Protein backbone atom coordinates (compact mmCIF):
# COMPACT_ATOMS: atom_id res chain seq x y z
CA UNK A 1 0.00 0.00 0.00
CA UNK A 2 1.24 3.45 -0.97
CA UNK A 3 -0.23 6.56 0.63
CA UNK A 4 0.99 10.11 0.08
CA UNK A 5 -1.26 12.76 1.58
CA UNK A 6 0.88 15.71 2.65
CA UNK A 7 -0.08 17.96 -0.27
CA UNK A 8 -3.29 16.27 -1.34
CA UNK A 9 -5.61 17.13 1.53
CA UNK A 10 -6.49 13.48 2.10
CA UNK A 11 -6.38 11.61 5.41
CA UNK A 12 -3.97 8.67 5.19
CA UNK A 13 -5.70 6.63 7.90
CA UNK A 14 -9.08 6.99 6.23
CA UNK A 15 -7.68 6.01 2.86
CA UNK A 16 -6.12 2.91 4.43
CA UNK A 17 -9.53 1.95 5.78
CA UNK A 18 -10.76 1.56 2.20
CA UNK A 19 -8.38 -1.36 1.62
CA UNK A 20 -9.21 -2.95 4.96
CA UNK A 21 -12.92 -2.66 4.15
CA UNK A 22 -12.50 -4.21 0.69
CA UNK A 23 -10.38 -7.01 2.10
CA UNK A 24 -12.77 -7.90 4.91
CA UNK A 25 -16.07 -7.62 3.00
CA UNK A 26 -15.03 -8.85 -0.43
CA UNK A 27 -11.57 -10.37 -0.84
CA UNK A 28 -11.17 -12.39 2.36
CA UNK A 29 -14.84 -13.41 2.09
CA UNK A 30 -14.17 -14.87 -1.37
CA UNK A 31 -16.49 -12.45 -3.18
CA UNK A 32 -13.80 -10.69 -5.22
CA UNK A 33 -10.45 -12.13 -6.33
CA UNK A 34 -8.53 -8.96 -5.55
CA UNK A 35 -8.79 -5.18 -5.61
CA UNK A 36 -6.63 -2.26 -6.67
CA UNK A 37 -7.65 1.22 -5.58
CA UNK A 38 -5.79 4.27 -6.93
CA UNK A 39 -6.62 7.81 -5.80
CA UNK A 40 -5.04 11.04 -7.03
CA UNK A 41 -5.65 14.63 -6.01
CA UNK A 42 -4.20 17.84 -7.39
CA UNK A 43 -2.23 15.84 -9.92
CA UNK A 44 -0.47 13.66 -7.35
CA UNK A 45 -1.05 9.98 -6.63
CA UNK A 46 -2.26 10.00 -3.04
CA UNK A 47 -3.02 6.33 -2.49
CA UNK A 48 -2.54 2.91 -4.06
CA UNK A 49 -4.16 0.02 -2.22
CA UNK A 50 -3.70 -3.64 -3.17
CA UNK A 51 -5.56 -6.63 -1.80
CA UNK A 52 -5.89 -10.23 -2.92
CA UNK A 53 -5.09 -11.95 -6.18
CA UNK A 54 -5.00 -11.31 -9.90
CA UNK A 55 -5.14 -15.08 -10.43
CA UNK A 56 -6.28 -17.17 -7.50
CA UNK A 57 -5.61 -20.55 -9.10
CA UNK A 58 -1.96 -19.70 -9.81
CA UNK A 59 -1.39 -17.77 -6.60
CA UNK A 60 -0.59 -14.53 -8.47
CA UNK A 61 -1.02 -11.52 -6.20
CA UNK A 62 -2.56 -8.36 -7.58
CA UNK A 63 0.05 -5.66 -8.23
CA UNK A 64 0.29 -2.14 -9.59
CA UNK A 65 1.18 -3.46 -13.05
CA UNK A 66 -1.58 -6.10 -13.23
CA UNK A 67 -3.38 -5.96 -16.58
CA UNK A 68 -7.19 -5.93 -16.44
CA UNK A 69 -10.05 -6.23 -18.91
CA UNK A 70 -11.56 -2.76 -18.67
CA UNK A 71 -14.52 -3.51 -20.96
CA UNK A 72 -16.80 -0.43 -21.05
CA UNK A 73 -14.12 1.84 -19.59
CA UNK A 74 -13.03 1.71 -23.24
CA UNK A 75 -16.02 3.93 -24.10
CA UNK A 76 -14.62 7.22 -22.71
CA UNK A 77 -11.39 6.66 -24.67
CA UNK A 78 -13.32 6.07 -27.90
CA UNK A 79 -15.48 9.12 -27.21
CA UNK A 80 -12.41 11.30 -26.74
CA UNK A 81 -11.02 9.97 -30.04
CA UNK A 82 -14.20 10.96 -31.86
CA UNK A 83 -14.17 14.42 -30.28
CA UNK A 84 -10.60 14.93 -31.51
CA UNK A 85 -11.99 14.65 -35.03
CA UNK A 86 -14.84 17.01 -34.15
CA UNK A 87 -12.25 19.58 -33.05
CA UNK A 88 -10.51 19.18 -36.40
CA UNK A 89 -13.72 19.89 -38.30
CA UNK A 90 -13.83 16.43 -39.87
CA UNK A 91 -17.18 15.48 -38.31
CA UNK A 92 -19.86 17.35 -36.35
CA UNK A 93 -22.14 16.32 -33.50
CA UNK A 94 -25.30 17.20 -35.42
CA UNK A 95 -24.23 15.40 -38.60
CA UNK A 96 -26.64 12.63 -39.60
CA UNK A 97 -24.96 9.27 -39.12
CA UNK A 98 -26.04 8.16 -42.59
CA UNK A 99 -23.65 10.74 -44.03
CA UNK A 100 -20.86 8.37 -42.97
CA UNK A 101 -22.86 5.12 -43.10
CA UNK A 102 -25.05 5.43 -46.23
CA UNK A 103 -26.60 2.00 -45.73
CA UNK A 104 -28.21 3.33 -42.53
CA UNK A 105 -30.12 6.11 -44.34
CA UNK A 106 -33.44 4.27 -44.25
CA UNK A 107 -33.29 2.66 -40.80
CA UNK A 108 -36.81 2.31 -39.43
CA UNK A 109 -38.13 2.34 -35.87
CA UNK A 110 -39.68 -0.82 -34.47
CA UNK A 111 -43.48 -0.81 -34.69
CA UNK A 112 -44.26 -4.53 -34.37
CA UNK A 113 -43.27 -8.07 -35.31
CA UNK A 114 -40.29 -10.29 -34.58
CA UNK A 115 -37.13 -11.36 -36.37
CA UNK A 116 -38.84 -14.66 -37.22
CA UNK A 117 -41.96 -13.28 -38.95
CA UNK A 118 -40.54 -9.91 -39.94
CA UNK A 119 -40.72 -6.41 -38.51
CA UNK A 120 -43.09 -3.55 -39.07
CA UNK A 121 -41.29 -0.23 -38.85
CA UNK A 122 -42.07 3.45 -39.00
CA UNK A 123 -40.00 6.42 -40.07
CA UNK A 124 -38.00 8.01 -37.23
CA UNK A 125 -39.01 11.47 -36.07
CA UNK A 126 -35.56 12.66 -37.13
CA UNK A 127 -32.37 11.06 -38.46
CA UNK A 128 -29.86 9.58 -36.04
CA UNK A 129 -27.11 12.13 -35.32
CA UNK A 130 -23.53 11.61 -34.19
CA UNK A 131 -24.43 13.06 -30.78
CA UNK A 132 -26.97 10.25 -30.32
CA UNK A 133 -24.17 7.68 -30.56
CA UNK A 134 -22.12 9.49 -27.92
CA UNK A 135 -25.00 9.77 -25.45
CA UNK A 136 -26.77 6.42 -26.17
CA UNK A 137 -29.95 7.98 -27.54
CA UNK A 138 -29.49 6.51 -31.05
CA UNK A 139 -32.13 3.78 -30.79
CA UNK A 140 -29.53 1.00 -30.79
CA UNK A 141 -29.32 -1.72 -28.14
CA UNK A 142 -27.31 -4.68 -26.81
CA UNK A 143 -28.55 -8.22 -27.39
CA UNK A 144 -27.90 -9.05 -23.73
CA UNK A 145 -30.57 -6.58 -22.58
CA UNK A 146 -33.21 -9.37 -22.89
CA UNK A 147 -36.00 -6.80 -22.94
CA UNK A 148 -37.53 -6.38 -26.40
CA UNK A 149 -38.01 -8.02 -29.78
CA UNK A 150 -35.23 -5.82 -31.11
CA UNK A 151 -32.86 -7.17 -28.45
CA UNK A 152 -33.84 -10.67 -29.61
CA UNK A 153 -33.14 -9.68 -33.21
CA UNK A 154 -29.61 -8.62 -32.21
CA UNK A 155 -29.09 -12.08 -30.73
CA UNK A 156 -30.55 -13.78 -33.80
CA UNK A 157 -28.31 -11.71 -36.08
CA UNK A 158 -25.37 -12.78 -33.87
CA UNK A 159 -24.24 -9.18 -33.30
CA UNK A 160 -22.39 -10.36 -30.20
CA UNK A 161 -20.53 -12.99 -32.20
CA UNK A 162 -19.58 -10.42 -34.84
CA UNK A 163 -18.11 -8.34 -32.02
CA UNK A 164 -15.99 -11.36 -31.05
CA UNK A 165 -14.95 -12.80 -34.39
CA UNK A 166 -16.02 -10.36 -37.13
CA UNK A 167 -14.86 -6.89 -38.07
CA UNK A 168 -16.20 -3.34 -37.98
CA UNK A 169 -17.43 -3.41 -41.57
CA UNK A 170 -19.43 -6.59 -41.01
CA UNK A 171 -20.82 -5.18 -37.76
CA UNK A 172 -22.10 -2.04 -39.48
CA UNK A 173 -23.61 -4.09 -42.33
CA UNK A 174 -25.44 -6.39 -39.90
CA UNK A 175 -26.97 -3.46 -38.00
CA UNK A 176 -28.30 -2.02 -41.27
CA UNK A 177 -30.82 -4.88 -41.42
CA UNK A 178 -32.25 -4.32 -37.91
CA UNK A 179 -34.83 -1.78 -36.72
CA UNK A 180 -34.15 0.90 -34.14
CA UNK A 181 -35.63 0.48 -30.66
CA UNK A 182 -37.00 4.05 -30.73
CA UNK A 183 -36.70 7.26 -32.67
CA UNK A 184 -33.29 8.87 -32.02
CA UNK A 185 -33.30 11.30 -29.12
CA UNK A 186 -36.49 10.00 -27.52
CA UNK A 187 -34.99 7.60 -24.95
CA UNK A 188 -31.71 6.40 -23.44
CA UNK A 189 -30.60 2.80 -23.94
CA UNK A 190 -27.16 1.36 -23.21
CA UNK A 191 -26.02 0.01 -26.55
CA UNK A 192 -23.44 -0.83 -29.20
CA UNK A 193 -23.36 2.88 -30.10
CA UNK A 194 -19.76 3.35 -28.97
CA UNK A 195 -18.63 0.51 -31.21
CA UNK A 196 -20.21 2.49 -34.05
CA UNK A 197 -18.15 5.49 -32.93
CA UNK A 198 -15.01 3.38 -33.37
CA UNK A 199 -16.09 2.71 -36.94
CA UNK A 200 -16.64 6.44 -37.51
CA UNK A 201 -13.18 7.26 -36.12
CA UNK A 202 -11.71 4.78 -38.57
CA UNK A 203 -13.71 6.03 -41.55
CA UNK A 204 -13.33 9.76 -40.92
CA UNK A 205 -9.63 9.66 -39.98
CA UNK A 206 -8.69 7.27 -42.79
CA UNK A 207 -6.68 5.29 -40.25
CA UNK A 208 -7.41 1.96 -38.60
CA UNK A 209 -9.21 2.56 -35.32
CA UNK A 210 -6.60 0.80 -33.19
CA UNK A 211 -3.78 2.69 -34.92
CA UNK A 212 -5.52 6.02 -34.31
CA UNK A 213 -5.84 5.27 -30.59
CA UNK A 214 -2.22 4.17 -30.40
CA UNK A 215 -0.83 7.20 -32.24
CA UNK A 216 -3.09 9.90 -30.84
CA UNK A 217 -3.73 8.75 -27.25
CA UNK A 218 -1.72 5.78 -25.96
CA UNK A 219 1.76 6.68 -27.24
CA UNK A 220 1.64 10.38 -26.27
CA UNK A 221 0.36 9.58 -22.77
CA UNK A 222 2.78 6.68 -22.27
CA UNK A 223 -0.01 4.10 -21.89
CA UNK A 224 2.32 1.20 -22.66
CA UNK A 225 0.06 -1.56 -21.28
CA UNK A 226 -3.18 -0.51 -22.99
CA UNK A 227 -4.50 -2.11 -26.16
CA UNK A 228 -6.96 -4.53 -27.69
CA UNK A 229 -4.96 -7.53 -26.54
CA UNK A 230 -2.28 -8.48 -24.03
CA UNK A 231 1.03 -7.97 -25.78
CA UNK A 232 3.88 -10.44 -25.97
CA UNK A 233 5.84 -10.48 -22.74
CA UNK A 234 2.91 -9.18 -20.67
CA UNK A 235 0.83 -12.35 -20.21
CA UNK A 236 2.34 -13.05 -16.79
CA UNK A 237 0.72 -9.82 -15.55
CA UNK A 238 -2.74 -10.53 -16.94
CA UNK A 239 -5.52 -11.17 -14.42
CA UNK A 240 -8.10 -13.93 -14.66
CA UNK A 241 -11.74 -12.88 -14.66
CA UNK A 242 -14.32 -14.40 -12.30
CA UNK A 243 -18.06 -14.73 -11.85
CA UNK A 244 -20.17 -15.33 -8.74
CA UNK A 245 -21.37 -18.81 -7.79
CA UNK A 246 -24.74 -19.69 -6.29
CA UNK A 247 -22.96 -20.52 -3.06
CA UNK A 248 -21.70 -16.94 -2.75
CA UNK A 249 -18.13 -17.53 -3.87
CA UNK A 250 -16.48 -17.01 -7.24
CA UNK A 251 -15.29 -19.16 -10.12
CA UNK A 252 -13.19 -18.52 -13.21
CA UNK A 253 -15.12 -16.88 -16.06
CA UNK A 254 -12.12 -16.17 -18.34
CA UNK A 255 -8.81 -17.84 -17.53
CA UNK A 256 -5.80 -15.61 -18.05
CA UNK A 257 -3.88 -18.53 -19.55
CA UNK A 258 -6.41 -19.24 -22.31
CA UNK A 259 -8.20 -15.91 -22.74
CA UNK A 260 -8.99 -14.57 -26.21
CA UNK A 261 -7.38 -11.31 -25.03
CA UNK A 262 -3.97 -12.99 -25.48
CA UNK A 263 -4.06 -12.46 -29.25
CA UNK A 264 -5.11 -9.55 -31.49
CA UNK A 265 -8.86 -9.56 -32.24
CA UNK A 266 -10.39 -9.07 -35.66
CA UNK A 267 -13.05 -6.77 -34.17
CA UNK A 268 -11.69 -3.66 -32.46
CA UNK A 269 -14.44 -2.85 -29.98
CA UNK A 270 -14.60 0.83 -29.09
CA UNK A 271 -17.31 -0.09 -26.63
CA UNK A 272 -15.47 -2.65 -24.58
CA UNK A 273 -12.37 -4.16 -26.14
CA UNK A 274 -9.40 -2.73 -24.25
CA UNK A 275 -7.16 -4.11 -21.56
CA UNK A 276 -5.18 -1.74 -19.36
CA UNK A 277 -3.53 -1.15 -16.00
CA UNK A 278 -4.60 1.20 -13.24
CA UNK A 279 -1.52 3.31 -13.88
CA UNK A 280 -2.21 3.60 -17.59
CA UNK A 281 -5.83 4.52 -17.07
CA UNK A 282 -4.78 7.07 -14.46
CA UNK A 283 -2.66 8.77 -17.14
CA UNK A 284 -5.72 9.07 -19.35
CA UNK A 285 -8.01 10.18 -16.51
CA UNK A 286 -5.47 12.67 -15.19
CA UNK A 287 -5.19 14.23 -18.65
CA UNK A 288 -8.95 14.79 -18.54
CA UNK A 289 -8.73 16.15 -14.98
CA UNK A 290 -6.09 18.60 -16.25
CA UNK A 291 -8.54 19.97 -18.80
CA UNK A 292 -7.58 17.63 -21.63
CA UNK A 293 -3.79 17.78 -21.48
CA UNK A 294 -0.87 15.89 -19.93
CA UNK A 295 2.90 16.09 -20.34
CA UNK A 296 2.66 18.79 -22.98
CA UNK A 297 0.26 16.70 -25.11
CA UNK A 298 -3.31 17.90 -25.53
CA UNK A 299 -6.03 15.37 -26.26
CA UNK A 300 -8.90 17.85 -26.50
CA UNK A 301 -9.46 21.43 -25.39
CA UNK A 302 -10.88 22.42 -22.03
CA UNK A 303 -14.06 23.67 -23.69
CA UNK A 304 -14.55 20.39 -25.56
CA UNK A 305 -14.19 18.51 -22.30
CA UNK A 306 -16.69 20.82 -20.61
CA UNK A 307 -19.11 20.06 -23.43
CA UNK A 308 -18.52 16.32 -23.10
CA UNK A 309 -19.12 16.27 -19.35
CA UNK A 310 -22.31 18.33 -19.40
CA UNK A 311 -25.64 16.51 -19.28
CA UNK A 312 -26.85 15.95 -22.85
CA UNK A 313 -30.02 14.00 -22.13
CA UNK A 314 -32.97 15.61 -23.96
CA UNK A 315 -35.02 17.81 -21.64
CA UNK A 316 -32.18 18.06 -19.15
CA UNK A 317 -33.49 15.04 -17.22
CA UNK A 318 -31.48 12.41 -15.36
CA UNK A 319 -30.87 8.81 -16.46
CA UNK A 320 -33.76 7.17 -14.55
CA UNK A 321 -36.20 9.59 -16.21
CA UNK A 322 -35.16 8.71 -19.79
CA UNK A 323 -33.63 5.24 -19.60
CA UNK A 324 -35.38 2.14 -20.90
CA UNK A 325 -32.26 0.05 -20.43
CA UNK A 326 -32.33 -3.04 -18.21
CA UNK A 327 -28.61 -2.57 -17.58
CA UNK A 328 -26.07 0.21 -17.58
CA UNK A 329 -22.97 1.11 -15.61
CA UNK A 330 -24.85 3.96 -13.87
CA UNK A 331 -28.48 4.22 -12.84
CA UNK A 332 -28.65 6.68 -9.96
CA UNK A 333 -31.15 9.48 -9.62
CA UNK A 334 -29.43 12.83 -10.07
CA UNK A 335 -27.01 11.43 -12.68
CA UNK A 336 -27.21 12.49 -16.32
CA UNK A 337 -25.21 11.47 -19.35
CA UNK A 338 -22.82 13.49 -21.49
CA UNK A 339 -20.73 12.57 -24.50
CA UNK A 340 -19.19 9.34 -23.27
CA UNK A 341 -19.55 9.76 -19.51
CA UNK A 342 -22.17 9.68 -16.80
CA UNK A 343 -22.20 13.06 -15.06
CA UNK A 344 -23.54 14.10 -11.67
CA UNK A 345 -26.26 16.73 -11.96
CA UNK A 346 -27.45 16.79 -8.34
CA UNK A 347 -25.31 15.02 -5.74
CA UNK A 348 -28.10 15.18 -3.15
CA UNK A 349 -30.38 13.08 -5.35
CA UNK A 350 -27.73 10.38 -5.75
CA UNK A 351 -27.47 9.95 -1.96
CA UNK A 352 -23.72 9.50 -2.48
CA UNK A 353 -21.00 12.10 -1.81
CA UNK A 354 -19.80 13.88 -4.92
CA UNK A 355 -19.91 17.17 -6.79
CA UNK A 356 -22.10 18.58 -9.50
CA UNK A 357 -20.12 17.99 -12.68
CA UNK A 358 -18.11 14.96 -11.57
CA UNK A 359 -18.08 12.32 -14.29
CA UNK A 360 -17.51 8.59 -14.45
CA UNK A 361 -18.03 5.20 -16.03
CA UNK A 362 -17.31 1.56 -15.36
CA UNK A 363 -16.74 -1.79 -17.01
CA UNK A 364 -18.52 -5.15 -17.02
CA UNK A 365 -15.86 -6.76 -14.81
CA UNK A 366 -16.64 -4.28 -11.99
CA UNK A 367 -13.89 -1.78 -12.83
CA UNK A 368 -14.76 1.88 -12.28
CA UNK A 369 -13.36 5.41 -12.38
CA UNK A 370 -14.53 8.91 -11.67
CA UNK A 371 -13.14 12.40 -11.99
CA UNK A 372 -14.26 15.30 -9.77
CA UNK A 373 -13.00 18.61 -11.22
CA UNK A 374 -14.27 20.62 -8.23
CA UNK A 375 -12.16 18.57 -5.82
CA UNK A 376 -9.30 17.95 -8.30
CA UNK A 377 -9.85 14.27 -7.55
CA UNK A 378 -9.40 11.14 -9.67
CA UNK A 379 -10.15 7.62 -8.44
CA UNK A 380 -9.76 4.27 -10.21
CA UNK A 381 -10.90 0.87 -9.02
CA UNK A 382 -9.76 -2.38 -10.61
CA UNK A 383 -10.96 -5.92 -10.04
CA UNK A 384 -12.27 -8.72 -12.31
CA UNK A 385 -15.79 -9.92 -11.51
CA UNK A 386 -18.65 -10.19 -14.01
CA UNK A 387 -21.31 -8.80 -13.81
CA UNK A 388 -20.55 -5.37 -12.40
CA UNK A 389 -23.97 -5.23 -10.73
CA UNK A 390 -23.09 -8.07 -8.34
CA UNK A 391 -22.04 -5.87 -5.41
CA UNK A 392 -22.43 -2.14 -4.47
CA UNK A 393 -18.66 -1.70 -4.28
CA UNK A 394 -18.60 1.42 -6.49
CA UNK A 395 -21.05 3.21 -4.25
CA UNK A 396 -19.07 2.18 -1.18
CA UNK A 397 -15.78 3.27 -2.73
CA UNK A 398 -17.05 6.75 -3.62
CA UNK A 399 -18.36 7.21 -0.07
CA UNK A 400 -15.08 6.21 1.54
CA UNK A 401 -12.83 8.22 -0.80
CA UNK A 402 -14.79 11.40 -0.15
CA UNK A 403 -14.74 10.61 3.59
CA UNK A 404 -10.93 10.90 3.40
CA UNK A 405 -10.99 14.55 2.33
CA UNK A 406 -9.29 16.55 5.07
CA UNK A 407 -9.11 20.17 3.92
Residue pairs with C-beta under 8 A, 6 or more apart in sequence:
1 16
1 19
1 47
1 48
1 49
1 50
2 45
2 47
2 48
3 12
3 15
3 16
3 46
3 47
3 48
4 44
4 45
4 46
4 47
5 11
5 12
5 15
5 46
5 47
5 406
7 42
7 44
8 40
8 41
8 42
8 44
8 46
9 41
9 42
9 405
9 406
9 407
10 39
10 41
10 46
10 47
10 404
10 405
10 406
11 404
11 405
11 406
12 47
14 400
14 403
14 404
14 406
15 39
15 46
15 47
15 49
15 401
15 404
16 49
17 400
18 37
18 47
18 49
18 397
18 400
18 401
18 404
19 35
19 37
19 49
19 50
19 51
21 396
21 400
22 32
22 35
22 37
22 49
22 51
22 393
23 35
23 51
23 52
25 31
26 32
26 35
26 391
26 393
27 33
27 34
27 35
27 51
27 52
30 248
30 249
30 250
31 244
31 248
31 249
31 250
31 385
31 390
31 391
32 52
32 242
32 250
32 366
32 383
32 385
32 391
32 393
33 52
33 53
33 54
33 55
33 56
33 62
33 239
33 240
33 242
33 250
33 383
33 384
33 385
34 50
34 51
34 52
34 53
34 54
34 61
34 62
34 239
34 383
34 384
35 49
35 50
35 51
35 52
35 62
35 381
35 382
35 383
36 48
36 49
36 50
36 62
36 64
36 66
36 278
36 380
36 381
36 382
36 383
37 47
37 48
37 49
37 379
37 380
37 381
37 382
37 397
38 45
38 47
38 48
38 49
38 278
38 279
38 282
38 379
38 380
38 381
38 382
39 45
39 46
39 47
39 48
39 377
39 378
39 379
39 380
39 401
39 404
40 46
40 282
40 286
40 289
40 377
40 378
40 379
41 375
41 376
41 377
41 378
42 376
43 286
43 289
43 290
43 376
45 282
48 64
48 278
50 61
50 62
50 63
50 64
51 62
52 61
52 62
53 59
53 60
53 61
53 62
54 60
54 61
54 62
54 63
54 66
54 237
54 238
54 239
54 240
54 256
54 384
55 239
55 240
55 256
56 240
56 242
57 240
57 252
57 255
58 256
58 257
60 236
60 239
62 239
63 237
64 277
64 278
64 279
65 225
65 237
65 277
65 279
66 237
66 238
66 239
66 277
66 278
66 382
67 225
67 230
67 234
67 237
67 238
67 239
67 275
67 276
67 277
68 239
68 275
68 276
68 277
68 278
68 365
68 367
68 382
68 383
68 384
69 239
69 241
69 254
69 261
69 275
69 363
69 364
69 365
69 367
69 384
70 274
70 275
70 276
70 281
70 363
70 365
70 367
71 272
71 363
71 364
71 365
71 367
72 194
72 271
72 272
72 329
72 361
72 362
72 363
72 364
73 274
73 276
73 281
73 361
73 362
73 363
73 367
73 368
73 369
74 194
74 269
74 270
74 271
74 272
74 273
74 274
74 363
75 194
75 270
75 271
75 272
75 340
75 361
76 284
76 288
76 340
76 341
76 361
77 213
77 217
77 270
77 274
77 284
78 194
78 197
78 198
78 201
78 213
78 270
78 271
78 340
79 134
79 194
79 197
79 308
79 339
79 340
79 341
80 217
80 288
80 299
80 300
80 308
80 340
81 197
81 198
81 201
81 209
81 212
81 213
81 216
81 217
81 270
82 91
82 130
82 134
82 197
82 200
82 201
83 300
83 304
83 308
83 339
83 340
84 216
84 299
84 300
85 91
85 200
85 201
85 204
85 205
86 92
86 93
86 304
87 300
87 301
87 304
90 204
90 205
91 100
91 130
91 200
91 204
92 130
93 129
93 130
93 131
93 134
93 339
94 129
94 130
94 131
95 129
95 130
96 127
96 128
96 129
97 104
97 127
97 128
97 129
97 130
97 132
97 133
97 138
97 196
97 200
98 104
98 105
98 107
98 127
98 128
100 200
100 203
100 204
101 172
101 176
101 196
101 199
101 200
103 172
103 173
103 176
104 128
104 172
104 175
104 176
107 124
107 128
107 139
107 176
107 179
107 180
108 119
108 121
108 122
108 123
108 124
108 179
108 180
109 121
109 122
109 123
109 124
109 139
109 179
109 180
109 181
109 182
109 183
110 119
110 120
110 121
110 148
110 149
110 150
110 179
110 180
110 181
110 182
111 119
111 120
111 121
111 122
112 119
112 120
113 119
113 120
113 149
114 149
114 152
114 153
115 149
115 152
115 153
115 156
115 157
116 156
119 149
119 153
119 179
121 179
124 139
124 180
124 183
124 184
125 183
125 184
125 185
125 186
126 183
126 184
126 185
127 184
128 138
128 139
128 180
128 184
129 184
129 185
130 200
131 137
131 312
131 339
132 138
132 139
132 184
132 185
132 193
133 140
133 193
133 194
133 196
133 197
133 200
134 193
134 194
134 197
134 308
134 312
134 338
134 339
134 340
135 188
135 312
135 313
135 337
135 338
135 339
136 188
136 189
136 190
136 191
136 193
136 325
136 337
137 184
137 185
137 186
137 187
137 188
137 189
137 313
137 314
137 322
138 180
138 184
138 191
138 193
138 196
139 180
139 181
139 182
139 183
139 184
139 186
139 187
139 189
140 175
140 180
140 181
140 189
140 191
140 192
140 193
140 196
141 147
141 148
141 150
141 151
141 154
141 181
141 189
141 190
141 191
141 192
142 151
142 154
142 190
142 191
142 192
142 327
143 151
143 152
143 154
143 155
143 159
143 160
144 151
144 160
144 327
145 151
145 189
145 190
145 325
145 326
145 327
146 326
147 324
147 325
147 326
148 181
150 178
150 179
150 180
150 181
153 178
153 179
154 160
154 178
157 174
157 177
157 178
158 174
159 171
159 174
159 175
159 192
162 170
162 171
162 174
162 267
163 171
163 192
163 195
163 267
163 269
164 260
164 265
164 267
165 266
165 267
166 174
166 266
166 267
167 266
167 267
168 195
168 198
168 199
168 202
168 209
168 267
168 268
169 199
171 192
171 195
171 199
171 267
172 196
172 199
175 192
175 196
181 187
181 189
181 324
182 189
182 324
185 314
186 314
187 322
187 323
187 324
188 313
188 319
188 322
188 323
188 324
188 325
188 337
189 323
189 324
189 325
190 323
190 325
190 327
190 328
190 329
192 271
193 271
194 270
194 271
194 272
194 340
195 269
195 270
195 271
195 272
197 270
198 209
198 268
198 269
198 270
198 271
199 209
199 270
201 209
201 212
201 270
202 208
202 209
202 212
205 212
207 215
208 268
209 268
209 270
210 227
210 228
210 268
214 227
216 299
217 223
217 284
217 299
218 224
218 226
218 227
220 295
220 297
221 280
221 283
221 284
221 287
221 294
221 295
221 297
221 299
222 283
222 295
223 276
223 280
223 281
223 283
223 284
224 280
225 231
225 234
225 237
225 275
225 276
225 277
225 279
225 280
226 274
226 275
226 276
226 277
226 280
226 281
227 274
227 275
228 264
228 265
228 268
228 269
228 273
228 274
228 275
229 261
229 262
229 263
229 264
229 265
229 275
230 238
230 259
230 261
230 262
230 275
235 256
235 257
235 262
238 256
238 259
238 261
238 262
238 275
239 256
239 384
240 252
240 254
240 255
240 256
240 257
240 259
240 384
241 252
241 253
241 254
241 256
241 259
241 365
241 384
241 385
241 386
242 250
242 251
242 252
242 253
242 384
242 385
242 386
243 250
243 251
243 252
243 253
243 385
243 386
243 387
244 250
244 385
244 390
245 251
250 385
253 386
254 260
254 261
261 275
265 273
267 273
272 363
272 364
277 382
278 380
278 382
281 369
281 380
282 378
282 380
283 294
285 369
285 371
285 378
285 380
286 294
286 378
287 293
287 294
287 297
287 299
288 299
288 305
288 371
289 371
289 373
289 376
289 377
289 378
291 301
291 302
291 305
292 298
292 299
292 300
292 301
292 302
292 304
292 305
293 299
300 308
307 338
307 339
308 338
308 339
308 340
308 341
309 338
309 339
309 341
309 343
309 357
309 359
309 373
310 338
310 343
311 318
311 336
311 337
311 338
311 343
311 345
312 336
312 337
312 338
312 339
313 319
313 321
313 322
313 336
313 337
314 322
315 321
315 322
316 336
317 336
318 332
318 333
318 334
318 335
318 336
318 345
318 346
318 349
319 328
319 330
319 331
319 332
319 335
319 336
319 337
319 342
320 331
320 332
320 333
323 331
327 387
327 389
329 342
329 361
329 362
329 363
329 368
329 388
330 337
330 342
330 360
330 361
330 362
332 349
332 350
332 351
332 352
333 349
333 350
333 351
334 344
334 345
334 346
334 347
334 348
334 349
334 350
335 342
335 343
335 344
335 345
335 350
336 342
336 343
336 344
336 345
337 343
338 359
340 361
341 359
341 360
341 361
342 359
342 360
342 361
343 357
343 358
343 359
343 360
344 350
344 354
344 355
344 356
344 357
344 358
344 359
345 356
346 356
347 353
347 354
347 355
347 356
352 395
352 398
352 399
353 398
353 399
353 402
353 403
354 370
354 372
354 398
354 402
355 372
355 373
355 374
355 375
356 374
357 372
357 373
357 374
358 370
358 371
358 372
358 373
358 374
358 375
359 370
359 371
360 368
360 369
360 370
360 371
361 368
361 369
362 368
362 369
362 388
362 394
363 388
364 386
364 387
364 388
365 383
365 384
365 385
365 386
365 388
366 381
366 383
366 384
366 385
366 386
366 387
366 388
366 390
366 391
366 393
366 394
367 380
367 381
367 382
367 383
367 384
367 388
368 380
368 381
368 388
368 393
368 394
368 397
369 378
369 379
369 380
369 381
370 378
370 379
370 398
371 377
371 378
372 378
375 405
377 401
379 397
379 398
379 401
381 393
381 394
381 397
383 393
385 391
388 394
